[in-house]
Amino acid sequence: MTAPLSAVGSQARAVAIVCMLVSGISGAASVSEAFALSDRWSARTEALPRGSPAADLFARLSEANSRAMRPDRQARAALLIVLAISLFFTFVSAGRVLRPAGLPREGIRRLLCGAAVVSAVLRTVDGAADAAFALRFARLATQLVPPGERLSADWILGPTFTVGASVVRTLLVAGALAIIAQYFRSARGKAWAAPQDETPR
């Protein structure tokens, strides 16, 4: 039984490392996006320098970005903060898989499953909000950027690109978290937690 249990433990640690990477990066991105939705950030956008074609294009894109945020700014900021907190719990729980430090493994497994599921659901909801924002941004940017300047930014102004990028990010993060939660719900995840009572702390 030692070899199979050892293999299960190695696999659980590998999944936990992936979980820490996904939740850590996504959590940091959520905090950054929540900060970008603040009024202070919008004020910085309005103060951007103009004068050269590149500066004018960047300023117009920033203005379109700021306007696209307005309809659901406060609600989205609150959602991002809750998502960041959930991802923090997911990150910490995954870290405890690597170093239980005497904590019950079954409790760690259940907490990680719950936190990963909640994070996946919240990331999916945020992904829908982000897709709506991306569509608004593409429409506003097309209106604010003169036709002569669109060629240099045509790839970022297309709704297909902006919405598609949002959907891909959502699928990668929410899908990874859902798979991780399913792993620790499976027989292998339960097998990782089972020997805890049999081993000395």
C-alpha positions in Angstrom: 0.0 0.0 0.0 3.0 2.3 0.5 3.7 2.8 -3.3 0.1 3.6 -4.3 -0.3 6.0 -1.4 3.0 7.7 -2.3 1.9 8.1 -5.9 -1.4 9.6 -4.7 0.5 12.0 -2.5 2.8 13.1 -5.3 -0.2 13.6 -7.6 -2.1 15.6 -5.0 0.9 17.8 -4.4 1.3 18.4 -8.1 -2.4 19.4 -8.5 -2.0 21.6 -5.4 0.9 23.5 -7.0 -1.1 24.1 -10.1 -3.9 25.3 -8.0 -1.6 27.7 -6.2 -0.4 29.1 -9.5 -3.9 29.5 -10.9 -5.4 31.0 -7.8 -2.4 33.2 -7.0 -2.2 34.8 -10.5 -5.9 35.1 -10.9 -6.2 36.6 -7.4 -3.6 39.2 -8.1 -5.3 40.0 -11.4 -8.6 40.5 -9.6 -7.1 42.9 -7.1 -5.5 44.8 -10.0 -8.7 45.0 -11.9 -10.6 46.2 -8.9 -8.1 49.0 -8.4 -8.5 49.9 -12.1 -12.2 50.4 -11.6 -11.6 53.1 -8.9 -12.3 56.8 -9.5 -8.6 57.6 -8.9 -7.6 55.5 -11.8 -10.1 57.1 -14.1 -8.7 60.6 -13.1 -5.3 59.4 -14.2 -6.7 58.3 -17.6 -8.2 61.8 -18.2 -4.8 63.4 -17.5 -2.9 61.4 -20.1 -0.7 63.5 -22.4 -1.7 64.1 -26.0 0.1 65.6 -29.0 1.6 62.8 -31.0 -0.4 60.2 -33.0 0.6 57.4 -30.6 -0.3 59.4 -27.5 -3.6 60.5 -29.0 -4.5 56.9 -29.9 -3.5 55.6 -26.4 -5.5 58.4 -24.7 -8.6 57.7 -26.8 -8.4 53.9 -26.1 -8.0 54.8 -22.4 -11.1 57.0 -22.6 -13.1 54.2 -24.2 -11.9 51.9 -21.5 -13.0 54.3 -18.8 -16.4 54.9 -20.3 -17.0 51.1 -20.8 -16.4 50.6 -17.1 -19.0 53.0 -15.9 -22.3 51.1 -16.2 -21.3 48.4 -13.6 -18.2 49.8 -12.0 -19.2 49.5 -8.4 -20.9 46.1 -8.7 -17.9 44.7 -10.7 -15.4 46.0 -8.2 -17.3 44.4 -5.3 -17.4 41.1 -7.3 -13.7 41.2 -7.9 -13.0 41.8 -4.2 -15.1 38.8 -3.3 -13.4 36.7 -6.0 -10.0 37.7 -4.7 -10.9 36.7 -1.2 -12.2 33.3 -2.4 -9.1 32.8 -4.5 -7.0 33.6 -1.4 -8.7 30.8 0.5 -8.2 28.5 -2.4 -4.5 29.4 -2.5 -4.0 28.9 1.3 -5.9 25.6 1.2 -3.7 24.3 -1.7 -0.7 25.4 0.3 -1.9 23.2 3.2 -2.0 20.2 0.9 1.7 20.7 0.5 2.3 21.3 4.2 -0.7 20.1 6.4 1.2 21.2 9.5 -0.8 18.8 11.7 -4.2 20.0 10.3 -6.8 17.3 9.4 -6.3 16.4 5.8 -10.0 15.7 5.3 -10.7 19.2 6.5 -8.1 20.6 4.1 -9.6 18.6 1.2 -13.1 19.8 1.9 -12.1 23.4 2.3 -10.1 23.3 -0.9 -13.0 21.7 -2.8 -15.4 24.3 -1.6 -13.1 27.3 -2.1 -12.2 26.1 -5.7 -15.9 25.6 -6.6 -16.9 29.0 -5.3 -13.9 30.6 -7.0 -14.8 28.9 -10.3 -18.4 30.1 -10.1 -17.4 33.7 -9.2 -14.8 33.7 -12.0 -17.5 32.6 -14.4 -19.8 35.4 -13.3 -16.9 37.9 -13.6 -16.1 36.5 -17.0 -19.6 37.3 -18.2 -19.3 40.8 -16.8 -15.9 41.1 -18.5 -17.3 39.9 -21.8 -20.0 42.6 -21.6 -17.3 45.2 -20.8 -15.2 44.0 -23.7 -18.1 44.5 -26.1 -18.8 48.0 -24.8 -15.1 48.9 -25.1 -14.9 47.7 -28.7 -18.0 49.8 -29.7 -16.8 52.9 -27.8 -13.3 52.6 -29.2 -14.6 52.4 -32.7 -16.5 55.6 -32.2 -13.7 57.5 -30.5 -10.8 56.5 -32.7 -10.8 58.2 -36.1 -10.8 56.0 -39.2 -7.3 57.0 -40.1 -5.9 55.8 -36.8 -7.8 52.5 -36.7 -5.4 50.5 -38.8 -2.8 50.6 -36.1 -5.3 49.4 -33.5 -7.7 47.4 -35.6 -6.8 44.1 -33.9 -7.8 45.4 -30.5 -11.0 47.2 -31.6 -12.7 44.1 -33.0 -15.5 42.7 -30.8 -14.5 39.2 -31.8 -11.0 39.7 -30.4 -12.0 41.5 -27.2 -14.9 39.2 -26.3 -13.0 36.1 -27.4 -10.0 37.0 -25.2 -12.4 37.4 -22.3 -14.1 34.1 -22.9 -10.7 32.2 -23.2 -9.4 33.7 -19.9 -12.6 32.7 -18.2 -12.5 29.1 -19.5 -8.8 28.7 -18.5 -9.2 29.9 -15.0 -12.7 28.7 -14.1 -12.1 25.4 -15.9 -8.9 24.7 -14.1 -10.4 25.5 -10.7 -13.4 23.2 -11.5 -11.1 20.4 -12.5 -9.0 20.8 -9.4 -12.1 20.7 -7.2 -13.3 17.6 -9.0 -9.9 15.9 -8.4 -10.0 16.4 -4.7 -13.6 15.2 -4.7 -12.6 12.0 -6.5 -11.4 8.7 -5.0 -7.8 9.9 -5.4 -8.4 13.1 -3.5 -10.1 11.1 -0.7 -7.2 8.6 -0.7 -4.8 11.5 -0.1 -6.8 12.5 3.0 -7.5 8.9 4.3 -4.1 8.0 5.8 -3.9 11.1 8.0 -5.4 9.4 11.0 -3.0 6.6 10.7 0.1 8.7 10.7 1.6 10.5 13.7 1.4 14.3 13.6 
